[in-house]
Amino acid sequence: IMVSLLPTKYIFKDFFTLNLRKGHVSGDFYFSKRNENYLIVGIGDCNTQEAPGAILSSMTMYILDKILTTKGNDKILPNKILDELSEKLKSFIENRTKDEKIKEKESSNEEIYISLLIYDFKEKIAYFSSARRSVIIIRDGDTNEYFGDSVSIGKLPENFKFSCQEIPLRQTDILYLYTEDIHIFLKRGRKLS
């Protein structure tokens, strides 16, 4: 199921994905979408492993696709998308806890960590928002890390709204979005290629 939800049409010339799951299913996912005005990329994972994590991640990808499809070519910002995603996932998680087979303890620990980057072709600016993740940009040999909010979807304070950062990009910049500890690997000066 997870593999069928991952993008099959790639919109980049030079990219790679590294997906090393621990079991048969995983809570890690990535997505991309492009329209006339924007390039949208994201990566996320669920802190719950195996089947429950895969289910929550699958639902996250489904909701993201629905949100982005309704926006069309209108101006979109990643923080607004994450706010909407958070509300919809909260309802999904609450409905799951009504099922007697789902223990409340298990569902109360379900969290999504996600990075969302939207590149505006006209403005030549990337807009970045995330829940407990960052984006690493390598420019002229220097590594810069942009941090998102230190909260996760599923554990948000009441009335929380995600922040958004504007990041001017150059054509030669290298961007890394990740779900686990690749940032430690990069900070040690190692290359991924």
C-alpha positions as CSV (number, residue, x, y, z in Angstrom):
1,I,0.0,0.0,0.0
2,M,2.7,2.5,1.0
3,V,4.7,1.9,-2.2
4,S,1.6,2.6,-4.3
5,L,1.2,6.0,-2.6
6,L,4.8,7.1,-3.2
7,P,5.4,9.3,-6.3
8,T,6.1,7.4,-9.5
9,K,6.5,10.5,-11.7
10,Y,9.6,12.4,-10.6
11,I,9.9,16.1,-11.2
12,F,13.6,16.6,-10.6
13,K,16.6,16.1,-12.9
14,D,19.1,15.4,-10.2
15,F,17.9,13.7,-7.0
16,F,17.9,10.6,-4.9
17,T,15.8,8.9,-2.3
18,L,17.2,6.6,0.4
19,N,14.4,4.5,1.9
20,L,15.8,1.9,4.3
21,R,12.9,0.6,6.3
22,K,13.3,-1.7,9.3
23,G,10.4,-4.0,8.6
24,H,8.0,-4.9,5.8
25,V,6.2,-1.6,6.2
26,S,7.3,1.8,7.3
27,G,6.0,5.1,8.5
28,D,8.5,7.0,6.3
29,F,7.1,8.7,3.2
30,Y,7.9,11.4,0.6
31,F,5.8,13.3,-1.9
32,S,6.1,15.9,-4.7
33,K,3.7,17.9,-6.7
34,R,4.2,20.6,-9.4
35,N,1.8,23.1,-11.0
36,E,2.3,26.2,-13.0
37,N,3.5,28.3,-10.1
38,Y,4.9,26.0,-7.5
39,L,7.1,23.0,-6.9
40,I,6.1,21.2,-3.7
41,V,8.2,18.6,-2.0
42,G,8.0,17.0,1.4
43,I,9.2,14.1,3.5
44,G,7.8,12.7,6.7
45,D,7.5,9.9,9.1
46,C,5.4,8.5,11.9
47,N,7.0,7.8,15.2
48,T,4.9,4.6,15.4
49,Q,6.6,1.7,13.6
50,E,5.3,-1.1,11.4
51,A,1.6,-1.3,10.4
52,P,0.2,1.5,12.6
53,G,2.9,3.9,11.4
54,A,2.3,2.9,7.8
55,I,-1.5,3.5,8.2
56,L,-1.0,6.9,9.7
57,S,1.6,7.9,7.1
58,S,-0.7,6.7,4.3
59,M,-3.5,8.8,5.7
60,T,-1.2,11.8,5.9
61,M,-0.2,11.4,2.2
62,Y,-3.9,11.0,1.2
63,I,-4.9,14.2,3.2
64,L,-1.9,16.2,1.8
65,D,-2.8,15.2,-1.7
66,K,-6.4,16.4,-1.2
67,I,-5.3,19.7,0.4
68,L,-2.9,20.4,-2.4
69,T,-5.4,19.4,-5.1
70,T,-8.0,21.9,-3.8
71,K,-5.4,24.7,-3.8
72,G,-4.8,24.5,-7.5
73,N,-2.5,27.4,-8.7
74,D,-3.5,29.7,-5.8
75,K,-0.7,31.0,-3.6
76,I,0.1,28.4,-1.0
77,L,2.3,28.4,2.0
78,P,3.6,25.3,3.8
79,N,2.6,26.5,7.2
80,K,-1.0,26.9,6.2
81,I,-0.9,23.4,4.6
82,L,0.6,21.9,7.9
83,D,-2.1,23.7,9.9
84,E,-4.8,22.2,7.8
85,L,-3.2,18.8,7.8
86,S,-2.9,18.9,11.6
87,E,-6.6,19.6,12.0
88,K,-7.6,16.8,9.6
89,L,-5.2,14.2,11.2
90,K,-6.4,15.1,14.6
91,S,-10.0,14.1,13.6
92,F,-8.6,10.9,12.0
93,I,-6.7,10.0,15.2
94,E,-9.7,10.8,17.4
95,N,-12.0,8.7,15.3
96,R,-9.5,5.8,15.5
97,T,-9.5,5.9,19.4
98,K,-13.3,5.4,19.3
99,D,-12.6,1.9,17.9
100,E,-12.4,-0.5,20.8
101,K,-9.5,-2.4,19.2
102,I,-7.2,0.6,19.3
103,K,-5.8,1.2,22.7
104,E,-5.9,4.9,23.7
105,K,-2.3,4.6,24.9
106,E,-1.2,3.6,21.4
107,S,-3.1,6.3,19.6
108,S,-2.1,9.0,22.0
109,N,1.6,8.4,21.0
110,E,1.0,8.7,17.3
111,E,2.9,11.7,15.9
112,I,4.0,12.8,12.4
113,Y,7.3,14.6,11.8
114,I,7.2,16.3,8.4
115,S,9.1,18.9,6.3
116,L,7.3,20.8,3.6
117,L,9.1,23.0,1.1
118,I,7.3,25.0,-1.6
119,Y,9.3,26.7,-4.3
120,D,7.7,29.7,-6.0
121,F,8.9,29.9,-9.6
122,K,7.9,33.6,-10.0
123,E,9.5,34.8,-6.8
124,K,12.5,32.4,-6.9
125,I,12.0,31.8,-3.2
126,A,11.4,28.6,-1.2
127,Y,9.0,28.6,1.7
128,F,9.7,26.1,4.4
129,S,7.7,24.7,7.3
130,S,8.1,21.6,9.4
131,A,7.2,19.7,12.4
132,R,10.4,18.5,14.2
133,R,12.4,18.5,11.1
134,S,14.8,20.7,9.2
135,V,16.1,21.3,5.7
136,I,19.8,21.3,5.0
137,I,21.1,23.5,2.2
138,I,24.6,23.2,0.9
139,R,25.7,26.4,-0.9
140,D,29.3,26.9,-2.2
141,G,30.5,24.2,0.2
142,D,28.9,25.7,3.3
143,T,26.2,23.8,5.1
144,N,23.2,25.7,6.4
145,E,20.4,24.1,8.4
146,Y,17.0,25.7,8.6
147,F,14.9,24.4,11.5
148,G,11.1,24.2,11.6
149,D,8.9,24.2,14.7
150,S,9.9,21.8,17.5
151,V,6.4,20.3,17.7
152,S,5.0,17.2,16.0
153,I,1.6,16.8,14.4
154,G,-0.4,14.8,16.9
155,K,1.1,16.6,19.9
156,L,0.3,20.3,19.1
157,P,-0.5,22.8,21.8
158,E,-4.0,24.3,21.7
159,N,-4.4,26.9,18.9
160,F,-0.8,26.3,17.6
161,K,0.0,27.7,14.2
162,F,3.1,26.6,12.2
163,S,5.7,29.1,11.3
164,C,7.1,29.7,7.7
165,Q,10.6,30.6,6.6
166,E,11.5,32.3,3.3
167,I,14.7,30.9,1.8
168,P,16.2,32.5,-1.3
169,L,17.6,29.7,-3.4
170,R,20.4,29.6,-6.0
171,Q,20.5,27.2,-8.9
172,T,23.6,25.5,-7.6
173,D,22.2,24.9,-4.1
174,I,21.9,21.3,-2.9
175,L,18.9,20.6,-0.6
176,Y,18.4,17.6,1.8
177,L,15.1,16.8,3.3
178,Y,15.3,13.8,5.7
179,T,13.4,11.7,8.2
180,E,16.1,10.4,10.4
181,D,19.7,11.2,11.3
182,I,21.2,12.0,7.9
183,H,21.8,15.6,9.1
184,I,24.4,14.2,11.6
185,F,26.1,12.4,8.6
186,L,26.2,15.6,6.6
187,K,27.5,17.7,9.5
188,R,30.5,15.4,9.8
189,G,31.4,16.5,6.3
190,R,30.5,13.3,4.5
191,K,28.9,13.4,1.1
192,L,25.8,11.7,-0.1
193,S,26.1,10.8,-3.8
